[in-house]
Amino acid sequence: MIDITHKPTTLREATATALVTVSDPATIAAVKEKRVPKGDVLESARVASLFGVKKTHELIPDCHPLPIEHAECTFAIGDMEIIVTMRVRTIYRTGVEVEAMHGASVAALTIYDMLKPIDKGVAIGGIRLLEKKGGKSDWNDRFDTPVKAAVLVISDGVASGKKEDKAGAAIVERLLKLDVAVAGQTVVADEPEAIAAQVRAWSGSGIDLILTTGGTGLSLRDRTPEAIVPLLDREVPGIMEAARNYGQERMPWAMMSRGVAGMVGRTLVITLPGSTRGAQETMDALFPFVLHVVKVQEHAYRHGQ
């Protein structure tokens, strides 16, 4: 199965339909009046659909086992057809569109099986996804002009040439995949004055987003939060709370990150860990969702707020 451990948990939902047609209006009447020899067709199909949703991962090889928080099967009866609608919801890392389609298809097959003794012309039509939502694509803001970001690597070792910058490069790679323009990238040693000076310079030049990497731990030279906090006009604590919560599920040491986030004027500043893995996981936790802050600032600027 595809690795989904890097995905954040969000509310996911999907709706699918299936069409069952009959060859005789009397068949529909029998369904409505519950005169079908095998029993109550719609109630049987509803129960079967729930089993189908729950068993999806056992039958479709690449589907993950996931908690089904809500599943609802409804029916619309026409003169010569029954339309099955299956809605599924979960709070998880992957979507439920296959579960919804599988539930709809099992309901349709159940209707077919129960009606075939009285109608040899029963047929199942299209099974299709009507809607799905809750994945990262639903949280992508659209920007008239590309978001401009800058990446600041804070490391004595990288600044002195003794270490290779991997975390900064990983951050830039992720930003480019998000269609964020990287307008600046540089390295400074773990010196609060140098850190603050570079953040001030970038925030004053129209940069929308500044990501720093390094200096958020507990060693004596880790002083990035001390350099950034005095610059912030408004702290946004929820950003780093989300990052630490995400990290804690994967690495117990994430609790020791002292990263901070907030606004310097109209620029969002986020301090990421110095390890490549820590920086990547923080990006996975926060993006693209956190770009909504930039969207809010863009709207406020346009309307003079």
Secondary structure, DSSP 8 states (H G I E B T S, - for coil): ----TTS--EEEEEEEEEEEE-S-HHHHHHHHTT--TT--HHHHHHHHHHHHHHTHHHHSTT-------EEEEEEEE-SSEEEEEEEEEEEESS--HHHHHHHHHHHHHHHHHHHTTT-TT-EEEEEEEEEEE-SGGGG----SS--EEEEEEE-HHHHTTSS---HHHHHHHHHHHTT-EEEEEEEE-S-HHHHHHHHHHHHTTT-SEEEEES--SSSTT--HHHHHGGG-SEE-HHHHHHHHHHHHTT-GGGGG----EEEETTEEEEEE-SSHHHHHHHHHHHTTTTHHHHHHHHHHHHTT-
